[in-house]
Amino acid sequence: MVTSVYGRRSPVALLVIGFVAGALAVFIFHQLTILLLSLGAATPGNVYSMRPIPPFGVPAVFNQAFWGGLWGCVFALVADRFPRSWPLWLAGLVFGAVGPTLVGWFVVAPLKGNPVAQGFDAARMWRGPVINGMFGLGLGIFFDLLRRLSARARWA
């Protein structure tokens, strides 16, 4: 059993909770943030896209939810490293604004042949921390909710 400030759970249960929380955060917080930003003409809007993503042809929104779930697993492993005085929504917000954004800028972008950190163009760079921060906010909220619900269940 893993004991942390967030309760006593098996590592597998924590990872499942993290994955589900991350996937839900993509479907709700991430996508709705993109929608709101696109309505304000701040970013191109391609919300809930069903465009197939190579190599398997998975719709883009499900691809994003999968990666959001993996980020949720990472959050589940590091959540108790944030200050104990922070609520999980705040830890998630900071985690989302920093972790996925930096990986997107410095790992994913070069792998896809795109400029590092949006070419350091501030007019484009701010979107990553905002969209990913909102994803993280949802991640923290859902992680806390699912963690509390699982405390009542016998399987976790």
NORBEL-V407152 format. One record per residue. N is the residue number from 1. SS is DSSP state (helix for helix, strand for strand, loop for the rest). PHI is phi as a letter, one per 40 degrees, with the letter a starting at -180 (* if undefined). NEAR is the number of other C-alpha atoms within 10 Angstrom. Layout:
n->N ss->SS phi->PHI near->NEAR
n->N ss->SS phi->PHI near->NEAR
This chain:
n->1 ss->loop phi->* near->10
n->2 ss->strand phi->c near->12
n->3 ss->strand phi->b near->11
n->4 ss->strand phi->a near->11
n->5 ss->loop phi->c near->11
n->6 ss->loop phi->c near->16
n->7 ss->strand phi->h near->14
n->8 ss->strand phi->b near->15
n->9 ss->strand phi->a near->18
n->10 ss->loop phi->c near->13
n->11 ss->helix phi->d near->15
n->12 ss->helix phi->c near->13
n->13 ss->helix phi->c near->18
n->14 ss->helix phi->c near->25
n->15 ss->helix phi->c near->20
n->16 ss->helix phi->c near->19
n->17 ss->helix phi->d near->23
n->18 ss->helix phi->c near->30
n->19 ss->helix phi->c near->26
n->20 ss->helix phi->c near->21
n->21 ss->helix phi->c near->31
n->22 ss->helix phi->c near->34
n->23 ss->helix phi->c near->27
n->24 ss->helix phi->c near->22
n->25 ss->helix phi->c near->28
n->26 ss->helix phi->c near->28
n->27 ss->helix phi->c near->19
n->28 ss->helix phi->b near->15
n->29 ss->helix phi->c near->21
n->30 ss->helix phi->c near->28
n->31 ss->helix phi->c near->23
n->32 ss->helix phi->c near->18
n->33 ss->helix phi->c near->20
n->34 ss->helix phi->c near->22
n->35 ss->helix phi->d near->19
n->36 ss->helix phi->c near->14
n->37 ss->helix phi->c near->17
n->38 ss->helix phi->c near->15
n->39 ss->helix phi->c near->12
n->40 ss->loop phi->c near->11
n->41 ss->loop phi->f near->10
n->42 ss->loop phi->c near->14
n->43 ss->loop phi->a near->14
n->44 ss->loop phi->c near->12
n->45 ss->loop phi->c near->17
n->46 ss->loop phi->b near->14
n->47 ss->loop phi->c near->17
n->48 ss->loop phi->f near->19
n->49 ss->loop phi->c near->14
n->50 ss->loop phi->b near->14
n->51 ss->loop phi->c near->13
n->52 ss->strand phi->c near->14
n->53 ss->strand phi->b near->13
n->54 ss->loop phi->c near->10
n->55 ss->loop phi->c near->6
n->56 ss->loop phi->c near->8
n->57 ss->loop phi->g near->11
n->58 ss->strand phi->c near->14
n->59 ss->strand phi->d near->15
n->60 ss->helix phi->d near->18
n->61 ss->helix phi->c near->21
n->62 ss->helix phi->c near->19
n->63 ss->helix phi->c near->19
n->64 ss->helix phi->c near->20
n->65 ss->helix phi->c near->22
n->66 ss->helix phi->c near->18
n->67 ss->helix phi->c near->17
n->68 ss->helix phi->c near->29
n->69 ss->helix phi->c near->25
n->70 ss->helix phi->c near->20
n->71 ss->helix phi->c near->23
n->72 ss->helix phi->c near->33
n->73 ss->helix phi->c near->22
n->74 ss->helix phi->c near->18
n->75 ss->helix phi->d near->27
n->76 ss->helix phi->d near->25
n->77 ss->helix phi->c near->14
n->78 ss->helix phi->b near->12
n->79 ss->helix phi->d near->22
n->80 ss->helix phi->c near->17
n->81 ss->helix phi->c near->11
n->82 ss->loop phi->c near->16
n->83 ss->loop phi->d near->11
n->84 ss->loop phi->c near->12
n->85 ss->loop phi->c near->8
n->86 ss->loop phi->c near->11
n->87 ss->loop phi->c near->13
n->88 ss->helix phi->c near->25
n->89 ss->helix phi->c near->19
n->90 ss->helix phi->c near->19
n->91 ss->helix phi->d near->24
n->92 ss->helix phi->c near->30
n->93 ss->helix phi->d near->22
n->94 ss->helix phi->c near->19
n->95 ss->helix phi->d near->26
n->96 ss->helix phi->c near->29
n->97 ss->helix phi->c near->21
n->98 ss->helix phi->c near->18
n->99 ss->helix phi->d near->17
n->100 ss->helix phi->c near->22
n->101 ss->helix phi->c near->23
n->102 ss->helix phi->c near->16
n->103 ss->helix phi->c near->12
n->104 ss->helix phi->c near->18
n->105 ss->helix phi->c near->19
n->106 ss->helix phi->b near->15
n->107 ss->helix phi->b near->14
n->108 ss->helix phi->c near->17
n->109 ss->helix phi->d near->16
n->110 ss->helix phi->c near->13
n->111 ss->helix phi->c near->11
n->112 ss->loop phi->c near->8
n->113 ss->loop phi->g near->8
n->114 ss->loop phi->c near->13
n->115 ss->loop phi->c near->14
n->116 ss->helix phi->c near->16
n->117 ss->helix phi->f near->21
n->118 ss->helix phi->f near->18
n->119 ss->helix phi->g near->12
n->120 ss->helix phi->f near->11
n->121 ss->loop phi->c near->9
n->122 ss->helix phi->d near->10
n->123 ss->helix phi->c near->9
n->124 ss->helix phi->b near->13
n->125 ss->helix phi->c near->15
n->126 ss->helix phi->c near->12
n->127 ss->helix phi->c near->18
n->128 ss->helix phi->d near->20
n->129 ss->helix phi->c near->21
n->130 ss->helix phi->c near->20
n->131 ss->helix phi->c near->23
n->132 ss->helix phi->c near->28
n->133 ss->helix phi->c near->26
n->134 ss->helix phi->c near->27
n->135 ss->helix phi->d near->32
n->136 ss->helix phi->c near->36
n->137 ss->helix phi->d near->25
n->138 ss->helix phi->c near->28
n->139 ss->helix phi->d near->38
n->140 ss->helix phi->c near->30
n->141 ss->helix phi->c near->22
n->142 ss->helix phi->c near->24
n->143 ss->helix phi->c near->29
n->144 ss->helix phi->c near->20
n->145 ss->helix phi->c near->14
n->146 ss->helix phi->c near->17
n->147 ss->helix phi->c near->22
n->148 ss->helix phi->c near->13
n->149 ss->helix phi->c near->11
n->150 ss->helix phi->c near->16
n->151 ss->helix phi->c near->13
n->152 ss->helix phi->c near->9
n->153 ss->loop phi->c near->9
n->154 ss->loop phi->c near->6
n->155 ss->loop phi->c near->9
n->156 ss->loop phi->b near->17
